[in-house]
């Protein structure tokens, strides 16, 4: 992976779906840092990041006409959209059926890269699973709807031949933002519901900071990660390559302890079986990715944000 400040030739043109979301907005910023022209696809006008070379496109990325128009002349597409709530049908409509629409449009327009932000939730992380790498078993059909539909979106993209696809699989994504699950949504649940303060302290908490995730997405999308004939050395050209993106693995004692401490609450530790393995991310590191934030720094940012919010609320 080369220096993110190095010029690329020709200038990359990258489409980002969900350009106003926690991950999408950070990907847009990372692409801008790399000199790319960014086309952000959003549902509401005026919600994209304010960046010098960003073009905002308003509409549904699963609309074939918009997908064809926005990918024309692009060099890469980064897809970040997946409903975090809703029933199986709504998640399938948006993600499993919708994401391949823009993938096929990109392929038909000769786009080089498709980078999809998936999730480590696609893996079976039951108590007996142990360490999890890109070859590990995936969740069963009776698992959480989010995990199953993310799994099925990955499978659908694997069927879109003719374009190099990379499936980024992050675990818990830490980082400040109103829509941040782990910095905003989960802490609010922990604050408001005493039952959310209970956990097995040794349960693994695999994590990555959103800015480190965005850096890898932007490096792949701008060609700074070279293709290889072995997925352990780089994305395989024309294939669909998954890659785990975790900065490390802490525990629930680390995460829940940081949240409750910042909120002035007491966690409740319980005994029980839980996943205590690591999310192995050596493949990403062999591609040249090195996370910049450690767990202490990420949790300190989280705690500072929660304390500031509490002060604002009075």
FENHU-V326575 format. One record per residue. N is the residue number from 1. RES is the residue in one letter. PSI is psi in degrees with one decimal (none if undefined). D_FIRST is the distance of its C-alpha to the first C-alpha in Angstrom with 2 decimals. Layout:
n=N res=RES psi=PSI d_first=D_FIRST
n=N res=RES psi=PSI d_first=D_FIRST
//
This chain:
n=1 res=X psi=128.4 d_first=0.00
n=2 res=X psi=170.8 d_first=3.78
n=3 res=X psi=131.5 d_first=6.85
n=4 res=X psi=-14.6 d_first=8.35
n=5 res=X psi=-6.1 d_first=11.44
n=6 res=X psi=139.9 d_first=10.61
n=7 res=X psi=145.2 d_first=12.96
n=8 res=X psi=147.2 d_first=12.40
n=9 res=X psi=128.1 d_first=15.36
n=10 res=X psi=173.5 d_first=17.35
n=11 res=X psi=122.9 d_first=17.20
n=12 res=X psi=143.5 d_first=15.87
n=13 res=X psi=112.7 d_first=18.78
n=14 res=X psi=126.7 d_first=18.03
n=15 res=X psi=133.0 d_first=20.89
n=16 res=X psi=114.6 d_first=20.86
n=17 res=X psi=143.6 d_first=23.86
n=18 res=X psi=40.3 d_first=25.33
n=19 res=X psi=-9.8 d_first=23.88
n=20 res=X psi=1.1 d_first=26.42
n=21 res=X psi=176.5 d_first=25.68
n=22 res=X psi=-54.0 d_first=24.06
n=23 res=X psi=-46.2 d_first=20.73
n=24 res=X psi=-42.3 d_first=21.11
n=25 res=X psi=-37.8 d_first=21.90
n=26 res=X psi=-35.7 d_first=18.92
n=27 res=X psi=-42.3 d_first=16.62
n=28 res=X psi=-45.3 d_first=18.61
n=29 res=X psi=-41.5 d_first=18.12
n=30 res=X psi=-37.4 d_first=14.33
n=31 res=X psi=-41.0 d_first=14.41
n=32 res=X psi=-39.5 d_first=16.98
n=33 res=X psi=-28.6 d_first=14.92
n=34 res=X psi=8.0 d_first=12.43
n=35 res=X psi=13.7 d_first=15.58
n=36 res=X psi=151.8 d_first=16.18
n=37 res=X psi=127.4 d_first=19.76
n=38 res=X psi=131.0 d_first=20.39
n=39 res=X psi=105.3 d_first=23.27
n=40 res=X psi=123.0 d_first=24.31
n=41 res=X psi=119.3 d_first=26.84
n=42 res=X psi=162.4 d_first=29.30
n=43 res=X psi=-22.9 d_first=32.83
n=44 res=X psi=130.8 d_first=34.40
n=45 res=X psi=143.6 d_first=34.38
n=46 res=X psi=13.7 d_first=33.18
n=47 res=X psi=-3.9 d_first=30.94
n=48 res=X psi=158.5 d_first=27.49
n=49 res=X psi=148.7 d_first=25.57
n=50 res=X psi=98.1 d_first=26.82
n=51 res=X psi=147.5 d_first=23.98
n=52 res=X psi=-42.0 d_first=24.59
n=53 res=X psi=35.8 d_first=23.05
n=54 res=X psi=133.1 d_first=23.86
n=55 res=X psi=126.6 d_first=26.41
n=56 res=X psi=130.1 d_first=28.32
n=57 res=X psi=119.8 d_first=29.70
n=58 res=X psi=127.4 d_first=32.39
n=59 res=X psi=-169.0 d_first=33.36
n=60 res=X psi=117.8 d_first=32.64
n=61 res=X psi=-17.6 d_first=29.41
n=62 res=X psi=-0.5 d_first=31.50
n=63 res=X psi=116.5 d_first=33.98
n=64 res=X psi=-36.1 d_first=33.47
n=65 res=X psi=-46.1 d_first=34.51
n=66 res=X psi=-41.5 d_first=32.13
n=67 res=X psi=-42.6 d_first=29.26
n=68 res=X psi=-41.0 d_first=30.01
n=69 res=X psi=-45.1 d_first=30.42
n=70 res=X psi=-24.6 d_first=27.31
n=71 res=X psi=-8.3 d_first=24.96
n=72 res=X psi=123.1 d_first=26.65
n=73 res=X psi=1.0 d_first=24.36
n=74 res=X psi=157.9 d_first=21.27
n=75 res=X psi=-20.3 d_first=17.91
n=76 res=X psi=157.3 d_first=16.92
n=77 res=X psi=134.9 d_first=18.86
n=78 res=X psi=119.2 d_first=18.03
n=79 res=X psi=127.8 d_first=21.10
n=80 res=X psi=1.4 d_first=21.98
n=81 res=X psi=128.9 d_first=25.79
n=82 res=X psi=127.2 d_first=27.94
n=83 res=X psi=133.6 d_first=31.35
n=84 res=X psi=-13.8 d_first=31.55
n=85 res=X psi=-171.3 d_first=35.31
n=86 res=X psi=170.4 d_first=37.91
n=87 res=X psi=178.4 d_first=39.37
n=88 res=X psi=-41.7 d_first=38.00
n=89 res=X psi=-46.0 d_first=39.12
n=90 res=X psi=-38.4 d_first=37.41
n=91 res=X psi=-36.1 d_first=34.07
n=92 res=X psi=-39.6 d_first=34.35
n=93 res=X psi=-46.9 d_first=35.34
n=94 res=X psi=-47.7 d_first=32.41
n=95 res=X psi=-58.6 d_first=29.60
n=96 res=X psi=-39.8 d_first=30.67
n=97 res=X psi=-35.8 d_first=32.52
n=98 res=X psi=-44.2 d_first=30.89
n=99 res=X psi=-40.3 d_first=27.15
n=100 res=X psi=-21.1 d_first=27.65
n=101 res=X psi=-49.6 d_first=29.60
n=102 res=X psi=-26.9 d_first=26.70
n=103 res=X psi=-44.2 d_first=24.54
n=104 res=X psi=-38.3 d_first=27.25
n=105 res=X psi=-41.6 d_first=27.65
n=106 res=X psi=-46.2 d_first=23.98
n=107 res=X psi=-46.2 d_first=24.37
n=108 res=X psi=-24.6 d_first=27.64
n=109 res=X psi=8.4 d_first=26.22
n=110 res=X psi=21.9 d_first=23.55
n=111 res=X psi=140.0 d_first=20.56
n=112 res=X psi=-44.9 d_first=17.39
n=113 res=X psi=141.0 d_first=15.77
n=114 res=X psi=117.0 d_first=17.61
n=115 res=X psi=116.6 d_first=15.92
n=116 res=X psi=126.9 d_first=18.74
n=117 res=X psi=101.2 d_first=19.04
n=118 res=X psi=-141.7 d_first=21.30
n=119 res=X psi=150.9 d_first=22.44
n=120 res=X psi=-9.7 d_first=22.95
n=121 res=X psi=-12.5 d_first=26.62
n=122 res=X psi=-16.2 d_first=26.65
n=123 res=X psi=148.3 d_first=26.94
n=124 res=X psi=112.5 d_first=30.30
n=125 res=X psi=45.8 d_first=30.23
n=126 res=X psi=167.3 d_first=33.93
n=127 res=X psi=-31.6 d_first=35.30
n=128 res=X psi=3.9 d_first=35.19
n=129 res=X psi=-30.5 d_first=31.64
n=130 res=X psi=-157.0 d_first=30.03
n=131 res=X psi=148.5 d_first=26.28
n=132 res=X psi=122.4 d_first=24.42
n=133 res=X psi=-170.7 d_first=21.44
n=134 res=X psi=-10.8 d_first=20.47
n=135 res=X psi=-1.1 d_first=23.57
n=136 res=X psi=161.5 d_first=25.99
n=137 res=X psi=146.1 d_first=29.00
n=138 res=X psi=168.4 d_first=28.93
n=139 res=X psi=154.1 d_first=31.60
n=140 res=X psi=166.6 d_first=35.07
n=141 res=X psi=-24.6 d_first=36.80
n=142 res=X psi=15.1 d_first=38.95
n=143 res=X psi=-179.3 d_first=36.09
n=144 res=X psi=138.4 d_first=35.27
n=145 res=X psi=-42.8 d_first=35.16
n=146 res=X psi=-48.7 d_first=31.79
n=147 res=X psi=-42.5 d_first=30.17
n=148 res=X psi=-42.5 d_first=32.01
n=149 res=X psi=-31.5 d_first=31.21
n=150 res=X psi=-42.8 d_first=27.49
n=151 res=X psi=-45.2 d_first=27.77
n=152 res=X psi=-28.8 d_first=29.72
n=153 res=X psi=-43.0 d_first=27.35
n=154 res=X psi=-44.6 d_first=24.57
n=155 res=X psi=-38.9 d_first=27.15
n=156 res=X psi=-39.6 d_first=28.17
n=157 res=X psi=-30.4 d_first=24.69
n=158 res=X psi=-20.7 d_first=24.45
n=159 res=X psi=-7.5 d_first=27.53
n=160 res=X psi=90.7 d_first=26.09
n=161 res=X psi=165.4 d_first=25.32
n=162 res=X psi=9.4 d_first=23.92
n=163 res=X psi=145.4 d_first=20.61
n=164 res=X psi=119.4 d_first=17.28
n=165 res=X psi=136.2 d_first=17.52
n=166 res=X psi=125.5 d_first=15.32
n=167 res=X psi=105.6 d_first=17.48
n=168 res=X psi=127.5 d_first=16.05
n=169 res=X psi=85.6 d_first=18.69
n=170 res=X psi=154.5 d_first=19.02
n=171 res=X psi=-138.2 d_first=22.23
n=172 res=X psi=128.2 d_first=24.14
n=173 res=X psi=109.8 d_first=22.28
n=174 res=X psi=148.2 d_first=23.42
n=175 res=X psi=147.9 d_first=23.60
n=176 res=X psi=135.9 d_first=26.39
n=177 res=X psi=146.8 d_first=27.87
n=178 res=X psi=-33.3 d_first=31.21
n=179 res=X psi=6.8 d_first=29.95
n=180 res=X psi=120.1 d_first=27.85
n=181 res=X psi=-47.4 d_first=29.31
n=182 res=X psi=-19.6 d_first=28.64
n=183 res=X psi=-18.8 d_first=29.22
n=184 res=X psi=-55.2 d_first=32.08
n=185 res=X psi=-54.0 d_first=33.57
n=186 res=X psi=-44.4 d_first=33.88
n=187 res=X psi=-36.2 d_first=35.13
n=188 res=X psi=-38.7 d_first=37.75
n=189 res=X psi=-41.0 d_first=38.89
n=190 res=X psi=-38.6 d_first=39.12
n=191 res=X psi=-42.1 d_first=41.08
n=192 res=X psi=-15.5 d_first=43.49
n=193 res=X psi=111.9 d_first=44.08
n=194 res=X psi=-29.1 d_first=45.12
n=195 res=X psi=-19.0 d_first=44.31
n=196 res=X psi=-2.0 d_first=40.58
n=197 res=X psi=10.5 d_first=40.71
n=198 res=X psi=134.2 d_first=41.24
n=199 res=X psi=160.2 d_first=38.61
n=200 res=X psi=116.9 d_first=38.24
n=201 res=X psi=-31.0 d_first=36.65
n=202 res=X psi=-4.6 d_first=34.77
n=203 res=X psi=134.6 d_first=33.14
n=204 res=X psi=142.3 d_first=29.37
n=205 res=X psi=87.8 d_first=27.45
n=206 res=X psi=142.5 d_first=23.84
n=207 res=X psi=163.4 d_first=21.92
n=208 res=X psi=148.4 d_first=18.82
n=209 res=X psi=142.9 d_first=18.95
n=210 res=X psi=-34.7 d_first=18.66
n=211 res=X psi=-34.8 d_first=16.37
n=212 res=X psi=-38.6 d_first=13.74
n=213 res=X psi=-44.6 d_first=14.31
n=214 res=X psi=-36.1 d_first=14.11
n=215 res=X psi=-43.0 d_first=10.72
n=216 res=X psi=-43.2 d_first=9.30
n=217 res=X psi=-43.4 d_first=11.84
n=218 res=X psi=-37.4 d_first=10.98
n=219 res=X psi=-41.4 d_first=7.27
n=220 res=X psi=-45.4 d_first=8.77
n=221 res=X psi=-24.6 d_first=11.78
n=222 res=X psi=11.7 d_first=10.51
n=223 res=X psi=15.1 d_first=8.79
n=224 res=X psi=-8.5 d_first=5.20
n=225 res=X psi=111.3 d_first=5.11
n=226 res=X psi=146.2 d_first=7.50
n=227 res=X psi=156.7 d_first=10.93
n=228 res=X psi=166.2 d_first=12.73
n=229 res=X psi=-1.8 d_first=16.40
n=230 res=X psi=121.8 d_first=15.98
n=231 res=X psi=-17.6 d_first=14.78
n=232 res=X psi=-15.0 d_first=13.97
n=233 res=X psi=-13.3 d_first=11.09
n=234 res=X psi=169.6 d_first=9.96
n=235 res=X psi=141.7 d_first=12.17
n=236 res=X psi=122.3 d_first=15.29
n=237 res=X psi=128.0 d_first=16.24
n=238 res=X psi=-3.2 d_first=19.42
n=239 res=X psi=-176.7 d_first=19.58
n=240 res=X psi=109.4 d_first=19.35
n=241 res=X psi=116.9 d_first=16.87
n=242 res=X psi=149.4 d_first=17.41
n=243 res=X psi=125.6 d_first=15.05
n=244 res=X psi=140.6 d_first=16.55
n=245 res=X psi=82.3 d_first=15.11
n=246 res=X psi=133.9 d_first=17.33
n=247 res=X psi=-26.1 d_first=17.04
n=248 res=X psi=-175.9 d_first=20.19
n=249 res=X psi=116.0 d_first=23.75
n=250 res=X psi=-149.2 d_first=26.74
n=251 res=X psi=168.8 d_first=30.23
n=252 res=X psi=-28.2 d_first=32.59
n=253 res=X psi=-39.5 d_first=34.33
n=254 res=X psi=-54.2 d_first=31.29
n=255 res=X psi=-56.5 d_first=30.83
n=256 res=X psi=-34.2 d_first=34.48
n=257 res=X psi=-40.5 d_first=35.61
n=258 res=X psi=-42.5 d_first=33.46
n=259 res=X psi=-51.0 d_first=34.68
n=260 res=X psi=-36.2 d_first=38.32
n=261 res=X psi=-42.1 d_first=38.31
n=262 res=X psi=-30.2 d_first=37.15
n=263 res=X psi=-4.4 d_first=39.77
n=264 res=X psi=32.8 d_first=42.52
n=265 res=X psi=169.0 d_first=43.03
n=266 res=X psi=128.0 d_first=43.43
n=267 res=X psi=159.3 d_first=41.35
n=268 res=X psi=112.7 d_first=43.30
n=269 res=X psi=135.2 d_first=41.94
n=270 res=X psi=159.9 d_first=43.22
n=271 res=X psi=153.3 d_first=43.19
n=272 res=X psi=165.1 d_first=41.95
n=273 res=X psi=142.5 d_first=39.55
n=274 res=X psi=166.2 d_first=35.96
n=275 res=X psi=127.5 d_first=32.46
n=276 res=X psi=20.3 d_first=31.30
n=277 res=X psi=-174.6 d_first=28.25
n=278 res=X psi=149.2 d_first=24.52
n=279 res=X psi=104.2 d_first=21.94
n=280 res=X psi=123.6 d_first=19.64
n=281 res=X psi=31.2 d_first=15.92
n=282 res=X psi=-28.8 d_first=14.65
n=283 res=X psi=-47.1 d_first=13.08
n=284 res=X psi=-39.5 d_first=10.66
n=285 res=X psi=-35.5 d_first=9.98
n=286 res=X psi=-24.7 d_first=9.62
n=287 res=X psi=-7.6 d_first=6.86
n=288 res=X psi=3.1 d_first=5.01
n=289 res=X psi=131.1 d_first=7.19
n=290 res=X psi=114.0 d_first=9.85
n=291 res=X psi=144.5 d_first=12.88
n=292 res=X psi=-26.6 d_first=14.57
n=293 res=X psi=135.7 d_first=18.11
n=294 res=X psi=174.1 d_first=20.42
n=295 res=X psi=-39.5 d_first=23.42
n=296 res=X psi=-43.8 d_first=25.94
n=297 res=X psi=-41.1 d_first=24.27
n=298 res=X psi=-40.9 d_first=23.82
n=299 res=X psi=-30.8 d_first=27.44
n=300 res=X psi=-40.2 d_first=28.72
n=301 res=X psi=-43.9 d_first=27.35
n=302 res=X psi=-49.7 d_first=29.02
n=303 res=X psi=-40.0 d_first=32.27
n=304 res=X psi=-40.2 d_first=32.42
n=305 res=X psi=-40.4 d_first=32.12
n=306 res=X psi=-38.8 d_first=34.86
n=307 res=X psi=-40.7 d_first=37.13
n=308 res=X psi=-39.5 d_first=36.75
n=309 res=X psi=-41.3 d_first=37.55
n=310 res=X psi=-38.5 d_first=40.58
n=311 res=X psi=-39.8 d_first=41.84
n=312 res=X psi=-34.4 d_first=41.54
n=313 res=X psi=-12.9 d_first=43.50
n=314 res=X psi=none d_first=46.16
//
